[in-house]
């Protein structure tokens, strides 16, 4: 598999991926199992502008690492469970999905045994390219409660954690978590929330700075089928992401047990869905309620977005167009 990114931040990124995968799903079974026996990715950056290097990459090793060529060699296991009865729409049901993956351990062990001395930067290289080493887990739970015919209340909780170690100072950008967007806290666009209280004023680097190593999503949504193909929804979302380490370029982003609950973002909104049988089209309108990026600095005291404040309040509103339910 190959993907190509040409970013307005003045760089291009190419990702080559190959692997050996196995899926186990018995007919009419409630469980599905996916095994990534071997997963190899090569991330190559053929172009980075001089301005981007000077203004952004010179600030921190974590950013520099995100824009270097690197390998990801690992394995993973994911699965899902649902107690929804087949061919039955009028019921309540529970969904559970999970993922566990790790990378770089076997390579690190081999290099450590054969050549105890890494390069001058303290990392081992595969074909003169550094490889990532980390562990990552992600879990999602949802409960779909049937209140009455055509009326449903859906609860969702998601948690993800990624930890770098050994050959890596940080989790590779492709494996870090982000918040906001059509399937997260819908008062924010994707990659514009977090980590923690971090507030980016640099549009050139915000795409890669507003990610973290810990993700939390909590959602509740009421759905009402008003016509055969039209469904209305009202929702409240909560969540954010945080970093494992205290990175200087992401001030306020580190996870702290006595602070994280104060940094949970809140939003609310309404939506409309068009169920075309073969696919579901969704439009959601989200509004910020609690913005953790306004907890400190010149915006301290304005984190609760309950009263319109002139033209600035338009920044608290977001539209999302998506395919399928958010959870």
C-alpha positions in Angstrom: 0.0 0.0 0.0 1.2 3.5 -0.8 0.0 6.9 0.3 1.3 10.4 -0.7 0.8 13.7 1.3 1.6 17.1 -0.1 1.0 19.4 2.9 0.5 23.2 2.9 3.1 23.2 5.7 5.7 22.9 2.9 6.7 19.3 3.0 5.7 16.0 1.2 5.5 12.6 2.9 5.3 9.2 1.2 4.3 6.1 3.1 5.0 2.6 1.8 3.3 -0.2 3.7 3.3 -4.0 3.4 2.6 -6.9 5.7 1.1 -10.2 6.5 -2.4 -10.1 7.9 -4.9 -12.7 9.0 -8.6 -12.2 9.8 -10.7 -14.8 11.8 -14.4 -14.5 11.7 -16.8 -17.4 12.0 -20.2 -17.2 10.3 -22.7 -15.6 12.6 -20.1 -15.1 15.3 -20.2 -12.1 17.5 -16.4 -11.8 17.5 -13.9 -10.7 14.8 -10.2 -11.1 15.2 -7.5 -9.4 13.1 -3.8 -10.5 13.3 -1.1 -8.3 11.9 1.6 -11.0 11.9 4.1 -8.6 10.3 3.6 -5.0 9.5 6.3 -3.0 7.8 6.1 0.7 6.9 8.7 3.0 5.4 8.1 6.7 5.8 10.0 8.8 3.3 10.0 12.7 3.1 11.4 13.7 -0.3 10.9 17.4 0.2 10.9 19.8 3.2 11.3 23.6 2.5 14.2 25.5 4.0 11.8 27.9 5.7 10.0 24.9 7.4 13.4 23.5 8.6 14.6 26.8 10.0 11.3 27.9 11.6 9.9 24.6 12.9 12.3 21.7 12.9 15.1 23.6 14.7 12.9 24.0 17.8 12.6 20.4 19.1 13.8 16.9 18.7 10.2 15.6 18.7 9.3 17.7 15.6 12.6 16.8 13.9 11.9 13.1 14.5 8.4 13.4 12.8 10.1 14.7 9.6 12.9 12.2 9.3 12.8 9.1 7.2 12.1 6.1 9.4 10.9 2.4 9.5 8.1 1.0 11.5 8.4 -2.8 11.9 6.1 -4.6 14.2 3.0 -6.6 14.8 -0.5 -6.1 16.1 -3.8 -7.6 17.1 -7.2 -6.0 16.9 -10.7 -7.3 17.3 -14.4 -6.4 17.9 -17.4 -7.8 19.6 -21.1 -7.0 19.2 -24.1 -8.6 20.7 -26.5 -7.2 18.1 -28.8 -9.8 16.8 -28.6 -10.5 13.0 -31.4 -8.9 10.9 -32.9 -7.2 13.9 -33.3 -3.4 14.0 -35.5 -3.0 17.1 -33.1 -3.9 19.9 -30.5 -2.5 22.2 -26.9 -3.7 21.7 -23.3 -3.3 22.8 -20.2 -2.9 20.6 -16.6 -3.3 21.8 -13.4 -2.8 19.7 -9.8 -2.9 20.7 -6.2 -2.8 19.3 -2.8 -3.7 20.6 0.4 -3.2 18.7 4.1 -2.9 19.2 7.0 -2.1 17.0 10.8 -2.3 17.0 11.3 -4.8 19.8 12.7 -7.6 17.7 15.0 -5.3 15.7 16.2 -3.6 18.8 17.1 -6.9 20.4 19.0 -8.1 17.4 21.0 -4.9 17.0 21.7 -4.8 20.8 23.1 -8.3 20.7 25.1 -7.9 17.5 26.3 -4.3 17.8 25.9 -2.8 21.4 26.9 0.7 20.1 24.2 2.7 18.3 25.0 5.7 16.1 26.1 9.1 17.3 22.5 10.1 18.0 22.0 7.1 20.2 19.7 5.1 17.9 20.1 2.0 15.7 19.4 2.1 12.0 18.0 -0.4 9.5 19.6 0.2 6.0 20.9 3.6 7.4 17.3 4.6 8.4 16.2 4.8 12.1 13.4 2.5 13.1 10.7 3.3 15.7 10.1 1.4 19.0 6.9 1.8 20.9 3.8 0.1 22.3 0.2 1.3 21.6 -3.2 0.2 22.7 -6.7 1.6 21.8 -10.1 0.6 23.0 -13.6 1.8 22.1 -16.9 0.8 23.7 -20.4 1.9 22.7 -23.9 1.1 23.9 -26.9 1.6 21.7 -30.1 1.9 23.8 -33.5 1.6 22.1 -35.8 4.0 23.9 -38.8 3.5 21.6 -39.4 2.7 18.0 -37.3 5.2 16.0 -35.7 6.7 19.1 -32.2 5.7 20.3 -29.7 6.9 22.9 -26.1 6.0 22.2 -23.2 6.1 24.6 -19.5 5.9 23.6 -16.1 5.8 25.4 -12.7 5.6 23.8 -9.2 5.5 25.3 -5.8 5.2 23.7 -2.3 5.1 25.0 1.0 5.0 23.1 4.4 4.8 24.8 7.8 5.3 23.1 10.9 3.6 24.5 14.3 2.1 23.5 15.1 3.3 20.0 12.6 6.2 20.0 12.2 9.5 21.9 8.7 9.9 20.7 5.9 7.9 19.1 6.0 8.3 15.3 3.6 10.9 14.0 1.6 8.3 12.1 0.8 6.5 15.4 0.0 9.4 17.7 -3.5 10.3 18.7 -5.5 13.4 17.7 -8.8 14.9 19.0 -11.6 16.8 17.3 -13.2 16.0 14.0 -16.4 14.2 12.9 -15.8 11.1 15.2 -14.4 12.8 18.3 -15.2 16.1 20.0 -17.2 17.8 17.3 -16.9 21.4 18.5 -13.4 21.2 16.9 -12.0 20.3 13.5 -9.7 17.3 13.4 -6.2 18.0 14.9 -7.2 21.4 16.4 -7.8 20.3 20.0 -5.0 19.6 22.5 -2.8 18.3 23.7 -3.9 19.4 27.2 -4.1 23.2 27.4 -1.8 23.7 24.4 -2.8 26.5 22.1 -1.0 26.8 18.8 -0.6 30.2 17.2 1.6 28.9 14.4 -0.4 27.6 11.5 2.7 26.2 9.9 3.3 23.6 12.5 -0.1 23.1 14.3 -0.9 20.0 12.2 1.9 18.1 13.8 1.9 19.7 17.2 -1.8 19.1 18.1 -1.4 15.4 18.7 -0.6 13.3 21.8 0.2 9.9 23.3 -3.0 9.6 25.3 -6.5 10.0 23.9 -9.9 10.2 25.7 -13.3 10.5 24.0 -16.7 10.4 25.8 -19.9 10.9 23.8 -23.6 10.7 24.2 -26.0 11.1 21.2 -29.8 11.0 20.9 -31.0 9.8 17.5 -34.6 10.2 16.1 -35.7 8.7 12.8 -38.2 11.2 11.5 -38.7 9.7 8.0 -37.6 6.6 6.2 -34.2 7.9 5.2 -33.8 11.0 7.5 -32.6 10.9 11.0 -32.0 13.8 13.4 -29.5 13.8 16.2 -28.4 15.8 19.3 -25.1 15.2 21.0 -22.7 16.1 23.7 -19.0 15.3 23.3 -16.1 15.4 25.8 -12.4 14.5 25.4 -8.8 15.6 24.7 -5.4 14.2 24.1 -2.2 14.5 26.1 1.5 13.8 25.8 3.5 11.2 27.9 6.5 13.4 28.2 6.7 17.2 28.8 7.8 18.5 25.4 8.9 22.1 25.2 7.1 22.7 21.9 3.8 21.5 23.4 3.5 23.5 26.7 0.6 22.4 28.8 0.3 19.2 26.9 1.7 16.6 29.4 -0.8 14.3 31.2 -1.0 15.0 34.9 -3.3 13.1 37.2 -4.3 16.2 39.2 -4.9 18.3 36.1 -6.2 16.3 33.2 -9.8 16.3 34.3 -9.8 20.1 34.2 -8.5 20.0 30.6 -11.3 17.9 29.2 -13.0 19.7 26.3 -16.8 19.8 26.0 -19.0 20.5 23.0 -22.6 20.0 22.0 -24.5 20.1 18.7 -27.1 18.7 16.4 -27.0 16.7 13.2 -28.9 15.2 10.3 -28.3 11.8 8.7 -29.4 10.5 5.3 -29.7 6.7 5.4 -29.4 5.5 1.7 -29.2 1.8 2.7 -25.8 1.3 0.9 -24.3 4.2 2.9 -25.2 6.8 5.5 -24.4 10.5 4.9 -23.9 12.6 8.0 -23.8 16.4 8.6 -23.1 17.5 12.2 -22.9 21.0 13.6 -20.8 21.3 16.8 -20.3 24.2 19.2 -17.6 24.5 21.8 -18.7 24.6 25.4 -15.5 24.2 27.4 -12.2 25.1 25.7 -9.1 24.0 27.7 -6.7 26.0 25.6 -8.2 29.1 27.2 -7.4 28.1 30.8 -4.2 30.1 30.9 -2.4 33.0 29.3 -4.2 36.0 27.9 -7.4 34.0 27.4 -7.6 32.7 31.0 -11.2 32.9 32.3 -12.8 32.5 28.9 -12.8 28.7 28.7 -16.6 28.4 29.2 -18.1 29.4 25.8 -21.7 30.0 26.9 -22.2 33.6 25.7 -21.6 34.9 22.2 -18.7 37.3 22.1 -18.9 39.3 18.9 -17.3 37.9 15.8 -14.9 35.7 17.8 -17.7 33.4 18.7 -17.8 32.1 15.1 -14.6 30.3 15.9 -16.5 28.1 18.4 -18.7 26.6 15.6 -17.8 23.8 13.3 -19.6 21.8 10.6 -18.6 18.2 9.8 -19.5 16.1 6.7 -18.9 12.4 7.1 -20.0 8.9 6.0 -21.3 6.5 8.6 -22.1 7.0 12.3 -19.4 8.4 14.5 -19.7 5.4 16.8 
